[in-house]
Amino acid sequence: MKRLLAIIAAVLLSGAGPAIACDQQEAVDLMVKLSTALGEKAGAAKTEEDSLKVTAANARVNEAGAALAAGDPDKACEIYRAVAAEQGINLD
């Protein structure tokens, strides 16, 4: 259910226009914040299930990194924000 809500939020935000567009630097900033927070979550994981959730989130962060490397910071930011929402991480 959380994933569905995150996807819906990402879709709604992606249609919001230039207010949420991001450039390369913002995408890098989001990546650093998200990666740091996921590292903390990995260290605090108490069960294998918790660890697997962080691993899956990191796979999506890698997907966003590929989008960023391909010159699509908007897609990268969209993925970073969705992962953060799914994981309950505040990127502000």
For each residue, the residues with C-beta under 8 A, 3 or more apart:
1: 4 5
2: 5 6 86
3: 6 7 86
4: 1 7 8
5: 1 2 8 9 85
6: 2 3 9 10 82 83 85 86
7: 3 4 10 11 82
8: 4 5 11 12
9: 5 6 12 13 81 82 85
10: 6 7 13 14 78 81 82 85
11: 7 8 14 15
12: 8 9 15 16
13: 9 10 16 20 78 81
14: 10 11 20 78
15: 11 12
16: 12 13 19 20
17: 20 21
18: 21
19: 16
20: 13 14 16 17 77
21: 17 18 74
22: 26 27 30 73 74 76 77
23: 26 27 73
24: 27 28 68 73
25: 28 29
26: 22 23 29 30 73 77
27: 22 23 24 30 31 64 68 73 76 77 80
28: 24 25 31 32 68
29: 25 26 32 33
30: 22 26 27 33 34 76 77 80 81 84 91
31: 27 28 34 35 61 64 65 68 76 80
32: 28 29 35 36
33: 29 30 36 37 89 91
34: 30 31 37 38 61 80 83 84 89 91
35: 31 32 38 39 61
36: 32 33 39 40
37: 33 34 40 41 84 87 89
38: 34 35 41 42 54 57 58 61 87 89
39: 35 36 42 43
40: 36 37 43 44
41: 37 38 44 45 50 54 57 87 89
42: 38 39 45 51 54
43: 39 40
44: 40 41 50
45: 41 42 50 51 54
46: 50
47: 50 51
48: 51 52
49: 52 53
50: 41 44 45 46 47 53 54
51: 42 45 47 48 54 55
52: 48 49 55 56
53: 49 50 56 57 87
54: 38 41 42 45 50 51 57 58 87
55: 51 52 58 59
56: 52 53 59 60
57: 38 41 53 54 60 61 83 86 87
58: 38 54 55 61 62
59: 55 56 62 63
60: 56 57 63 64 79 82 83
61: 31 34 35 38 57 58 64 65 79 80 83
62: 58 59 65 66
63: 59 60 66 67 79
64: 27 31 60 61 67 68 75 76 77 79 80 83
65: 31 61 62 68 69 76
66: 62 63 69 70
67: 63 64 70 72 73 75 76 79
68: 24 27 28 31 64 65 71 72 73 76
69: 65 66
70: 66 67
71: 68
72: 67 68 75 76
73: 22 23 24 26 27 67 68 76 77
74: 21 22 77 78
75: 64 67 72 78 79
76: 22 27 30 31 64 65 67 68 72 73 79 80
77: 20 22 26 27 30 64 73 74 80 81
78: 10 13 14 74 75 81 82
79: 60 61 63 64 67 75 76 82 83
80: 27 30 31 34 61 64 76 77 83 84 91
81: 9 10 13 30 77 78 84 85 91
82: 6 7 9 10 60 78 79 85 86
83: 6 34 57 60 61 64 79 80 86 87 89
84: 30 34 37 80 81 87 89 90 91
85: 5 6 9 10 81 82 88 89
86: 2 3 6 57 82 83
87: 37 38 41 53 54 57 83 84
88: 85
89: 33 34 37 38 41 83 84 85
90: 84
91: 30 33 34 80 81 84
92:
